[in-house]
Amino acid sequence: MIISRKMLAGMLIKYLNREMELTSLASWAEEMMMKDADFENGYFELLRDTFARIGLADVREFGLTWDDCYDYLHGLGYDVRVEVFETI
């Protein structure tokens, strides 16, 4: 299995959209690091470091802020924008 930037970005987006809990994201990142998987060519260090940091996000001292997510997504090659819609 190849772990790609797109895969990681998709999970971060799910977290930001509250489609998954922080503990689930951190567990997923830890699991990906333990699997015998390869990182996308040319992005080994970026993916490894990002997965390692997200894997610790469920520990209170580390956490995961909006700025962290923004920086990770930007580093993965994504432009981050927020849209807010009125629901009432």
Biopython code that builds the backbone (N, CA, C, O; Angstrom):
import numpy as np
from Bio.PDB.StructureBuilder import StructureBuilder

atoms = [
    (1, "MET", "N", (0.838, -1.180, 0.000)),
    (1, "MET", "CA", (0.000, 0.000, 0.000)),
    (1, "MET", "C", (0.883, 1.243, 0.000)),
    (1, "MET", "O", (1.853, 1.330, 0.753)),
    (2, "ILE", "N", (0.540, 2.190, -0.842)),
    (2, "ILE", "CA", (1.277, 3.449, -0.896)),
    (2, "ILE", "C", (0.452, 4.521, -0.195)),
    (2, "ILE", "O", (-0.712, 4.745, -0.527)),
    (3, "ILE", "N", (1.068, 5.172, 0.768)),
    (3, "ILE", "CA", (0.415, 6.250, 1.492)),
    (3, "ILE", "C", (0.723, 7.551, 0.755)),
    (3, "ILE", "O", (1.882, 7.943, 0.617)),
    (4, "SER", "N", (-0.331, 8.209, 0.285)),
    (4, "SER", "CA", (-0.156, 9.398, -0.547)),
    (4, "SER", "C", (-0.516, 10.687, 0.187)),
    (4, "SER", "O", (-1.153, 10.676, 1.240)),
    (5, "ARG", "N", (-0.084, 11.796, -0.408)),
    (5, "ARG", "CA", (-0.459, 13.113, 0.107)),
    (5, "ARG", "C", (-1.979, 13.263, 0.066)),
    (5, "ARG", "O", (-2.583, 13.810, 0.989)),
    (6, "LYS", "N", (-2.586, 12.776, -1.007)),
    (6, "LYS", "CA", (-4.038, 12.896, -1.174)),
    (6, "LYS", "C", (-4.779, 12.148, -0.062)),
    (6, "LYS", "O", (-5.782, 12.638, 0.456)),
    (7, "MET", "N", (-4.290, 10.977, 0.298)),
    (7, "MET", "CA", (-4.909, 10.183, 1.360)),
    (7, "MET", "C", (-4.854, 10.939, 2.689)),
    (7, "MET", "O", (-5.857, 11.032, 3.395)),
    (8, "LEU", "N", (-3.700, 11.469, 3.020)),
    (8, "LEU", "CA", (-3.539, 12.204, 4.268)),
    (8, "LEU", "C", (-4.381, 13.476, 4.262)),
    (8, "LEU", "O", (-5.036, 13.788, 5.257)),
    (9, "ALA", "N", (-4.370, 14.201, 3.165)),
    (9, "ALA", "CA", (-5.171, 15.425, 3.067)),
    (9, "ALA", "C", (-6.653, 15.116, 3.242)),
    (9, "ALA", "O", (-7.367, 15.863, 3.910)),
    (10, "GLY", "N", (-7.116, 14.028, 2.651)),
    (10, "GLY", "CA", (-8.517, 13.641, 2.781)),
    (10, "GLY", "C", (-8.918, 13.399, 4.223)),
    (10, "GLY", "O", (-10.011, 13.783, 4.639)),
    (11, "MET", "N", (-8.046, 12.768, 4.983)),
    (11, "MET", "CA", (-8.348, 12.512, 6.391)),
    (11, "MET", "C", (-8.322, 13.807, 7.212)),
    (11, "MET", "O", (-9.150, 13.990, 8.104)),
    (12, "LEU", "N", (-7.388, 14.692, 6.917)),
    (12, "LEU", "CA", (-7.364, 15.981, 7.611)),
    (12, "LEU", "C", (-8.630, 16.787, 7.310)),
    (12, "LEU", "O", (-9.183, 17.435, 8.198)),
    (13, "ILE", "N", (-9.078, 16.745, 6.072)),
    (13, "ILE", "CA", (-10.300, 17.458, 5.689)),
    (13, "ILE", "C", (-11.505, 16.863, 6.402)),
    (13, "ILE", "O", (-12.377, 17.602, 6.858)),
    (14, "LYS", "N", (-11.568, 15.545, 6.504)),
    (14, "LYS", "CA", (-12.658, 14.912, 7.259)),
    (14, "LYS", "C", (-12.652, 15.385, 8.706)),
    (14, "LYS", "O", (-13.705, 15.674, 9.274)),
    (15, "TYR", "N", (-11.481, 15.461, 9.295)),
    (15, "TYR", "CA", (-11.375, 15.931, 10.679)),
    (15, "TYR", "C", (-11.848, 17.382, 10.796)),
    (15, "TYR", "O", (-12.624, 17.711, 11.693)),
    (16, "LEU", "N", (-11.388, 18.240, 9.903)),
    (16, "LEU", "CA", (-11.779, 19.650, 9.960)),
    (16, "LEU", "C", (-13.276, 19.841, 9.754)),
    (16, "LEU", "O", (-13.870, 20.763, 10.314)),
    (17, "ASN", "N", (-13.884, 18.977, 8.955)),
    (17, "ASN", "CA", (-15.325, 19.046, 8.705)),
    (17, "ASN", "C", (-16.130, 18.288, 9.750)),
    (17, "ASN", "O", (-17.340, 18.112, 9.605)),
    (18, "ARG", "N", (-15.459, 17.843, 10.796)),
    (18, "ARG", "CA", (-16.083, 17.123, 11.920)),
    (18, "ARG", "C", (-16.756, 15.822, 11.489)),
    (18, "ARG", "O", (-17.757, 15.401, 12.068)),
    (19, "GLU", "N", (-16.196, 15.205, 10.476)),
    (19, "GLU", "CA", (-16.671, 13.898, 10.034)),
    (19, "GLU", "C", (-15.943, 12.780, 10.763)),
    (19, "GLU", "O", (-16.310, 11.612, 10.638)),
    (20, "MET", "N", (-14.915, 13.135, 11.521)),
    (20, "MET", "CA", (-14.205, 12.165, 12.352)),
    (20, "MET", "C", (-13.636, 12.875, 13.575)),
    (20, "MET", "O", (-13.347, 14.072, 13.547)),
    (21, "GLU", "N", (-13.487, 12.113, 14.637)),
    (21, "GLU", "CA", (-12.959, 12.640, 15.895)),
    (21, "GLU", "C", (-11.431, 12.676, 15.857)),
    (21, "GLU", "O", (-10.800, 11.965, 15.075)),
    (22, "LEU", "N", (-10.858, 13.506, 16.702)),
    (22, "LEU", "CA", (-9.403, 13.601, 16.800)),
    (22, "LEU", "C", (-8.783, 12.259, 17.172)),
    (22, "LEU", "O", (-7.746, 11.882, 16.626)),
    (23, "THR", "N", (-9.409, 11.539, 18.094)),
    (23, "THR", "CA", (-8.850, 10.246, 18.502)),
    (23, "THR", "C", (-8.814, 9.270, 17.332)),
    (23, "THR", "O", (-7.878, 8.480, 17.213)),
    (24, "SER", "N", (-9.823, 9.318, 16.472)),
    (24, "SER", "CA", (-9.847, 8.440, 15.295)),
    (24, "SER", "C", (-8.759, 8.826, 14.307)),
    (24, "SER", "O", (-8.097, 7.957, 13.738)),
    (25, "LEU", "N", (-8.570, 10.122, 14.102)),
    (25, "LEU", "CA", (-7.519, 10.590, 13.199)),
    (25, "LEU", "C", (-6.148, 10.175, 13.718)),
    (25, "LEU", "O", (-5.311, 9.693, 12.955)),
    (26, "ALA", "N", (-5.917, 10.363, 15.012)),
    (26, "ALA", "CA", (-4.628, 10.001, 15.611)),
    (26, "ALA", "C", (-4.395, 8.496, 15.526)),
    (26, "ALA", "O", (-3.285, 8.060, 15.219)),
    (27, "SER", "N", (-5.419, 7.705, 15.792)),
    (27, "SER", "CA", (-5.293, 6.243, 15.704)),
    (27, "SER", "C", (-4.988, 5.814, 14.282)),
    (27, "SER", "O", (-4.156, 4.934, 14.056)),
    (28, "TRP", "N", (-5.659, 6.432, 13.325)),
    (28, "TRP", "CA", (-5.421, 6.116, 11.914)),
    (28, "TRP", "C", (-3.969, 6.429, 11.543)),
    (28, "TRP", "O", (-3.311, 5.631, 10.876)),
    (29, "ALA", "N", (-3.473, 7.593, 11.975)),
    (29, "ALA", "CA", (-2.095, 7.978, 11.667)),
    (29, "ALA", "C", (-1.103, 6.997, 12.288)),
    (29, "ALA", "O", (-0.128, 6.607, 11.646)),
    (30, "GLU", "N", (-1.352, 6.601, 13.531)),
    (30, "GLU", "CA", (-0.477, 5.625, 14.192)),
    (30, "GLU", "C", (-0.487, 4.298, 13.442)),
    (30, "GLU", "O", (0.559, 3.684, 13.234)),
    (31, "GLU", "N", (-1.669, 3.866, 13.042)),
    (31, "GLU", "CA", (-1.805, 2.599, 12.315)),
    (31, "GLU", "C", (-1.058, 2.643, 10.985)),
    (31, "GLU", "O", (-0.406, 1.669, 10.608)),
    (32, "MET", "N", (-1.147, 3.762, 10.277)),
    (32, "MET", "CA", (-0.459, 3.900, 8.993)),
    (32, "MET", "C", (1.056, 3.846, 9.180)),
    (32, "MET", "O", (1.771, 3.306, 8.337)),
    (33, "MET", "N", (1.541, 4.408, 10.286)),
    (33, "MET", "CA", (2.981, 4.396, 10.550)),
    (33, "MET", "C", (3.476, 2.987, 10.866)),
    (33, "MET", "O", (4.624, 2.650, 10.575)),
    (34, "MET", "N", (2.614, 2.166, 11.459)),
    (34, "MET", "CA", (3.010, 0.812, 11.846)),
    (34, "MET", "C", (2.917, -0.188, 10.700)),
    (34, "MET", "O", (3.587, -1.220, 10.717)),
    (35, "LYS", "N", (2.087, 0.117, 9.708)),
    (35, "LYS", "CA", (1.924, -0.803, 8.586)),
    (35, "LYS", "C", (3.193, -0.832, 7.744)),
    (35, "LYS", "O", (3.984, 0.111, 7.727)),
    (36, "ASP", "N", (3.351, -1.931, 7.060)),
    (36, "ASP", "CA", (4.487, -2.058, 6.144)),
    (36, "ASP", "C", (4.087, -1.416, 4.817)),
    (36, "ASP", "O", (3.884, -2.100, 3.815)),
    (37, "ALA", "N", (3.980, -0.101, 4.833)),
    (37, "ALA", "CA", (3.527, 0.634, 3.660)),
    (37, "ALA", "C", (4.623, 1.583, 3.194)),
    (37, "ALA", "O", (5.554, 1.898, 3.936)),
    (38, "ASP", "N", (4.494, 2.022, 1.973)),
    (38, "ASP", "CA", (5.445, 2.967, 1.401)),
    (38, "ASP", "C", (4.789, 4.331, 1.278)),
    (38, "ASP", "O", (3.585, 4.440, 1.047)),
    (39, "PHE", "N", (5.596, 5.363, 1.436)),
    (39, "PHE", "CA", (5.104, 6.714, 1.244)),
    (39, "PHE", "C", (5.266, 7.103, -0.220)),
    (39, "PHE", "O", (6.161, 6.613, -0.909)),
    (40, "GLU", "N", (4.403, 7.975, -0.678)),
    (40, "GLU", "CA", (4.436, 8.477, -2.048)),
    (40, "GLU", "C", (5.847, 8.966, -2.388)),
    (40, "GLU", "O", (6.491, 9.646, -1.589)),
    (41, "ASN", "N", (6.309, 8.610, -3.577)),
    (41, "ASN", "CA", (7.645, 9.006, -4.023)),
    (41, "ASN", "C", (7.841, 10.514, -3.929)),
    (41, "ASN", "O", (6.979, 11.293, -4.336)),
    (42, "GLY", "N", (8.979, 10.908, -3.390)),
    (42, "GLY", "CA", (9.337, 12.309, -3.298)),
    (42, "GLY", "C", (8.802, 13.026, -2.073)),
    (42, "GLY", "O", (9.097, 14.204, -1.866)),
    (43, "TYR", "N", (8.014, 12.326, -1.251)),
    (43, "TYR", "CA", (7.385, 12.982, -0.102)),
    (43, "TYR", "C", (7.599, 12.209, 1.196)),
    (43, "TYR", "O", (6.859, 12.398, 2.161)),
    (44, "PHE", "N", (8.599, 11.349, 1.222)),
    (44, "PHE", "CA", (8.810, 10.500, 2.392)),
    (44, "PHE", "C", (8.893, 11.301, 3.685)),
    (44, "PHE", "O", (8.127, 11.053, 4.616)),
    (45, "GLU", "N", (9.812, 12.259, 3.752)),
    (45, "GLU", "CA", (10.024, 13.011, 4.994)),
    (45, "GLU", "C", (8.792, 13.814, 5.387)),
    (45, "GLU", "O", (8.407, 13.824, 6.556)),
    (46, "LEU", "N", (8.175, 14.480, 4.432)),
    (46, "LEU", "CA", (6.976, 15.266, 4.716)),
    (46, "LEU", "C", (5.867, 14.386, 5.275)),
    (46, "LEU", "O", (5.264, 14.724, 6.294)),
    (47, "LEU", "N", (5.592, 13.268, 4.623)),
    (47, "LEU", "CA", (4.528, 12.372, 5.073)),
    (47, "LEU", "C", (4.877, 11.727, 6.409)),
    (47, "LEU", "O", (4.037, 11.669, 7.307)),
    (48, "ARG", "N", (6.096, 11.248, 6.547)),
    (48, "ARG", "CA", (6.510, 10.613, 7.800)),
    (48, "ARG", "C", (6.369, 11.574, 8.972)),
    (48, "ARG", "O", (5.804, 11.219, 10.006)),
    (49, "ASP", "N", (6.881, 12.786, 8.811)),
    (49, "ASP", "CA", (6.834, 13.764, 9.893)),
    (49, "ASP", "C", (5.402, 14.171, 10.227)),
    (49, "ASP", "O", (5.054, 14.328, 11.397)),
    (50, "THR", "N", (4.578, 14.338, 9.207)),
    (50, "THR", "CA", (3.186, 14.731, 9.432)),
    (50, "THR", "C", (2.415, 13.612, 10.111)),
    (50, "THR", "O", (1.660, 13.864, 11.050)),
    (51, "PHE", "N", (2.593, 12.381, 9.651)),
    (51, "PHE", "CA", (1.920, 11.244, 10.289)),
    (51, "PHE", "C", (2.363, 11.099, 11.745)),
    (51, "PHE", "O", (1.541, 10.834, 12.622)),
    (52, "ALA", "N", (3.649, 11.271, 11.998)),
    (52, "ALA", "CA", (4.157, 11.142, 13.366)),
    (52, "ALA", "C", (3.525, 12.193, 14.274)),
    (52, "ALA", "O", (3.142, 11.885, 15.403)),
    (53, "ARG", "N", (3.415, 13.405, 13.803)),
    (53, "ARG", "CA", (2.831, 14.492, 14.598)),
    (53, "ARG", "C", (1.339, 14.261, 14.835)),
    (53, "ARG", "O", (0.852, 14.456, 15.948)),
    (54, "ILE", "N", (0.619, 13.852, 13.806)),
    (54, "ILE", "CA", (-0.818, 13.600, 13.955)),
    (54, "ILE", "C", (-1.053, 12.406, 14.873)),
    (54, "ILE", "O", (-2.037, 12.374, 15.612)),
    (55, "GLY", "N", (-0.165, 11.436, 14.830)),
    (55, "GLY", "CA", (-0.294, 10.271, 15.703)),
    (55, "GLY", "C", (-0.229, 10.623, 17.180)),
    (55, "GLY", "O", (-0.725, 9.871, 18.019)),
    (56, "LEU", "N", (0.380, 11.761, 17.506)),
    (56, "LEU", "CA", (0.471, 12.222, 18.896)),
    (56, "LEU", "C", (-0.618, 13.235, 19.253)),
    (56, "LEU", "O", (-0.688, 13.689, 20.395)),
    (57, "ALA", "N", (-1.453, 13.584, 18.301)),
    (57, "ALA", "CA", (-2.425, 14.664, 18.497)),
    (57, "ALA", "C", (-3.448, 14.381, 19.581)),
    (57, "ALA", "O", (-4.031, 15.314, 20.134)),
    (58, "ASP", "N", (-3.679, 13.117, 19.895)),
    (58, "ASP", "CA", (-4.666, 12.807, 20.932)),
    (58, "ASP", "C", (-4.075, 12.891, 22.341)),
    (58, "ASP", "O", (-4.777, 12.653, 23.324)),
    (59, "VAL", "N", (-2.798, 13.225, 22.441)),
    (59, "VAL", "CA", (-2.148, 13.458, 23.734)),
    (59, "VAL", "C", (-2.293, 14.949, 24.046)),
    (59, "VAL", "O", (-1.926, 15.797, 23.232)),
    (60, "ARG", "N", (-2.813, 15.256, 25.194)),
    (60, "ARG", "CA", (-3.158, 16.640, 25.555)),
    (60, "ARG", "C", (-2.017, 17.630, 25.317)),
    (60, "ARG", "O", (-2.259, 18.742, 24.847)),
    (61, "GLU", "N", (-0.797, 17.250, 25.630)),
    (61, "GLU", "CA", (0.342, 18.156, 25.498)),
    (61, "GLU", "C", (0.646, 18.511, 24.043)),
    (61, "GLU", "O", (1.272, 19.537, 23.777)),
    (62, "PHE", "N", (0.215, 17.682, 23.106)),
    (62, "PHE", "CA", (0.507, 17.925, 21.695)),
    (62, "PHE", "C", (-0.685, 18.555, 20.984)),
    (62, "PHE", "O", (-0.555, 19.637, 20.412)),
    (63, "GLY", "N", (-1.828, 17.909, 21.007)),
    (63, "GLY", "CA", (-3.030, 18.451, 20.382)),
    (63, "GLY", "C", (-2.887, 18.643, 18.882)),
    (63, "GLY", "O", (-1.889, 18.247, 18.280)),
    (64, "LEU", "N", (-3.903, 19.259, 18.291)),
    (64, "LEU", "CA", (-3.905, 19.541, 16.852)),
    (64, "LEU", "C", (-4.732, 20.802, 16.648)),
    (64, "LEU", "O", (-5.950, 20.781, 16.829)),
    (65, "THR", "N", (-4.089, 21.887, 16.277)),
    (65, "THR", "CA", (-4.778, 23.163, 16.111)),
    (65, "THR", "C", (-5.185, 23.376, 14.660)),
    (65, "THR", "O", (-4.753, 22.659, 13.757)),
    (66, "TRP", "N", (-6.028, 24.384, 14.464)),
    (66, "TRP", "CA", (-6.409, 24.772, 13.106)),
    (66, "TRP", "C", (-5.149, 25.143, 12.320)),
    (66, "TRP", "O", (-5.003, 24.757, 11.161)),
    (67, "ASP", "N", (-4.243, 25.889, 12.948)),
    (67, "ASP", "CA", (-3.010, 26.285, 12.271)),
    (67, "ASP", "C", (-2.167, 25.079, 11.876)),
    (67, "ASP", "O", (-1.561, 25.069, 10.805)),
    (68, "ASP", "N", (-2.126, 24.062, 12.736)),
    (68, "ASP", "CA", (-1.411, 22.829, 12.389)),
    (68, "ASP", "C", (-2.002, 22.224, 11.120)),
    (68, "ASP", "O", (-1.278, 21.894, 10.181)),
    (69, "CYS", "N", (-3.321, 22.082, 11.103)),
    (69, "CYS", "CA", (-3.996, 21.483, 9.944)),
    (69, "CYS", "C", (-3.753, 22.307, 8.689)),
    (69, "CYS", "O", (-3.486, 21.757, 7.620)),
    (70, "TYR", "N", (-3.845, 23.626, 8.819)),
    (70, "TYR", "CA", (-3.589, 24.518, 7.691)),
    (70, "TYR", "C", (-2.178, 24.292, 7.156)),
    (70, "TYR", "O", (-1.982, 24.132, 5.951)),
    (71, "ASP", "N", (-1.210, 24.281, 8.049)),
    (71, "ASP", "CA", (0.187, 24.096, 7.639)),
    (71, "ASP", "C", (0.409, 22.735, 6.993)),
    (71, "ASP", "O", (1.104, 22.637, 5.982)),
    (72, "TYR", "N", (-0.173, 21.686, 7.565)),
    (72, "TYR", "CA", (-0.019, 20.347, 6.985)),
    (72, "TYR", "C", (-0.616, 20.297, 5.587)),
    (72, "TYR", "O", (0.017, 19.799, 4.656)),
    (73, "LEU", "N", (-1.835, 20.811, 5.436)),
    (73, "LEU", "CA", (-2.488, 20.782, 4.128)),
    (73, "LEU", "C", (-1.724, 21.628, 3.115)),
    (73, "LEU", "O", (-1.572, 21.230, 1.961)),
    (74, "HIS", "N", (-1.249, 22.778, 3.538)),
    (74, "HIS", "CA", (-0.464, 23.625, 2.640)),
    (74, "HIS", "C", (0.818, 22.900, 2.218)),
    (74, "HIS", "O", (1.193, 22.930, 1.045)),
    (75, "GLY", "N", (1.478, 22.258, 3.159)),
    (75, "GLY", "CA", (2.685, 21.496, 2.854)),
    (75, "GLY", "C", (2.430, 20.325, 1.922)),
    (75, "GLY", "O", (3.311, 19.918, 1.164)),
    (76, "LEU", "N", (1.211, 19.783, 1.982)),
    (76, "LEU", "CA", (0.832, 18.664, 1.116)),
    (76, "LEU", "C", (0.412, 19.138, -0.272)),
    (76, "LEU", "O", (0.103, 18.326, -1.144)),
    (77, "GLY", "N", (0.402, 20.458, -0.474)),
    (77, "GLY", "CA", (0.080, 20.998, -1.791)),
    (77, "GLY", "C", (-1.356, 21.462, -1.947)),
    (77, "GLY", "O", (-1.866, 21.539, -3.064)),
    (78, "TYR", "N", (-2.009, 21.771, -0.846)),
    (78, "TYR", "CA", (-3.405, 22.198, -0.890)),
    (78, "TYR", "C", (-3.530, 23.645, -0.428)),
    (78, "TYR", "O", (-2.846, 24.076, 0.501)),
    (79, "ASP", "N", (-4.417, 24.392, -1.095)),
    (79, "ASP", "CA", (-4.766, 25.739, -0.679)),
    (79, "ASP", "C", (-5.991, 25.611, 0.213)),
    (79, "ASP", "O", (-6.987, 25.008, -0.186)),
    (80, "VAL", "N", (-5.929, 26.163, 1.397)),
    (80, "VAL", "CA", (-7.014, 26.002, 2.369)),
    (80, "VAL", "C", (-7.839, 27.282, 2.421)),
    (80, "VAL", "O", (-7.313, 28.379, 2.605)),
    (81, "ARG", "N", (-9.149, 27.109, 2.252)),
    (81, "ARG", "CA", (-10.090, 28.227, 2.353)),
    (81, "ARG", "C", (-11.283, 27.760, 3.164)),
    (81, "ARG", "O", (-11.657, 26.589, 3.120)),
    (82, "VAL", "N", (-11.866, 28.670, 3.891)),
    (82, "VAL", "CA", (-13.030, 28.347, 4.712)),
    (82, "VAL", "C", (-14.255, 29.016, 4.101)),
    (82, "VAL", "O", (-14.222, 30.196, 3.749)),
    (83, "GLU", "N", (-15.331, 28.252, 3.980)),
    (83, "GLU", "CA", (-16.611, 28.802, 3.547)),
    (83, "GLU", "C", (-17.609, 28.572, 4.664)),
    (83, "GLU", "O", (-17.677, 27.486, 5.239)),
    (84, "VAL", "N", (-18.374, 29.593, 4.964)),
    (84, "VAL", "CA", (-19.374, 29.500, 6.018)),
    (84, "VAL", "C", (-20.735, 29.758, 5.391)),
    (84, "VAL", "O", (-20.919, 30.719, 4.644)),
    (85, "PHE", "N", (-21.696, 28.874, 5.709)),
    (85, "PHE", "CA", (-23.043, 28.987, 5.165)),
    (85, "PHE", "C", (-24.039, 29.169, 6.294)),
    (85, "PHE", "O", (-23.956, 28.495, 7.321)),
    (86, "GLU", "N", (-24.969, 30.071, 6.104)),
    (86, "GLU", "CA", (-26.031, 30.255, 7.080)),
    (86, "GLU", "C", (-26.973, 29.060, 7.002)),
    (86, "GLU", "O", (-27.356, 28.635, 5.912)),
    (87, "THR", "N", (-27.345, 28.519, 8.159)),
    (87, "THR", "CA", (-28.191, 27.321, 8.177)),
    (87, "THR", "C", (-29.621, 27.595, 8.603)),
    (87, "THR", "O", (-30.451, 26.687, 8.602)),
    (88, "ILE", "N", (-29.919, 28.828, 8.964)),
    (88, "ILE", "CA", (-31.306, 29.121, 9.369)),
    (88, "ILE", "C", (-31.967, 30.080, 8.415)),
    (88, "ILE", "O", (-33.131, 30.434, 8.603)),
]
sb = StructureBuilder()
sb.init_structure("model")
sb.init_model(0)
sb.init_chain("A")
sb.init_seg("    ")
for serial, (resi, resn, name, xyz) in enumerate(atoms, 1):
    if name == "N":
        sb.init_residue(resn, " ", resi, " ")
    sb.init_atom(name, np.array(xyz, "f"), 0.0, 1.0, " ", f" {name:<3s}", serial, name[0])
structure = sb.get_structure()
